[in-house]
Amino acid sequence: MLRLRIRYTEVPRRALILTDTPRPDCRKCDGEGGANYHYGDPETGEYAGTDWDPCTCWNEDRCWVLLPLPRRRASRDPQASNEPPF
């Protein structure tokens, strides 16, 4: 069963998307959608980074674009005001 929500994204372009969410009563991830785990360098044993292990209760790649948003225009005039033009 899908649990859908609306989100804002900028990748690959600005848009509002409809996406799946983790199951809130999942016993594996407690509704978090997965778990972070730390790992070390095999030779030195020092901290080497953190990985994300997604849970099977959802698919973080399942999403649909609802509304593409226009790109922001950078102001060409550095002295430009943000006051309305009237």
C-alpha positions in Angstrom: 0.0 0.0 0.0 1.3 3.4 -0.9 1.5 6.3 1.6 1.8 9.3 -0.6 2.9 12.9 0.2 3.7 16.0 -1.7 7.4 17.2 -1.6 9.5 19.9 -3.2 12.6 18.9 -5.1 15.4 20.6 -7.1 16.8 17.5 -8.6 16.8 17.0 -11.6 14.9 20.3 -11.8 12.6 22.3 -9.5 9.2 20.6 -9.1 6.5 19.5 -6.7 6.5 15.7 -6.6 4.2 13.0 -5.2 6.3 10.4 -3.4 6.0 7.3 -1.3 6.7 7.4 2.5 7.8 4.8 4.9 5.2 2.7 6.7 4.8 4.4 10.2 4.2 1.0 12.0 7.2 -0.8 10.4 9.0 -3.0 13.0 12.2 -3.0 11.0 12.8 0.8 10.8 10.2 2.2 13.3 8.8 4.4 10.5 12.2 6.1 9.7 12.5 4.4 6.3 15.9 2.8 7.0 18.9 3.2 9.2 22.3 4.9 9.1 25.3 2.7 9.9 28.9 3.8 10.4 31.8 1.9 8.9 35.5 2.0 9.4 38.6 1.6 7.2 39.5 -2.1 7.0 43.2 -1.4 7.5 43.3 1.3 10.1 39.9 0.7 11.8 39.3 4.5 11.8 35.9 6.0 11.0 35.5 6.1 7.2 31.9 7.2 6.7 28.2 6.5 7.1 25.9 4.6 4.7 22.1 4.6 4.5 20.4 1.2 4.4 16.8 1.7 3.2 14.0 -0.4 4.6 11.8 -2.7 2.4 8.6 -0.9 3.7 8.9 1.8 1.0 10.7 2.7 -2.2 12.5 6.0 -1.9 12.9 6.2 -5.7 9.1 6.0 -6.4 7.9 9.5 -7.2 5.8 11.3 -9.8 6.2 15.0 -10.9 3.0 16.9 -10.2 4.0 20.4 -11.1 7.3 21.5 -12.8 8.3 24.9 -11.4 10.0 27.6 -13.4 13.7 28.3 -12.9 14.6 31.3 -10.8 16.0 34.2 -12.6 19.0 35.9 -11.1 18.8 39.7 -10.9 21.1 41.3 -13.5 21.2 44.6 -11.6 23.1 44.4 -8.2 21.3 47.6 -7.1 17.9 46.2 -8.0 15.2 46.7 -5.3 12.8 44.0 -4.2 10.1 46.7 -4.0 7.0 46.3 -6.3 7.3 48.4 -9.5 4.5 50.9 -8.7 
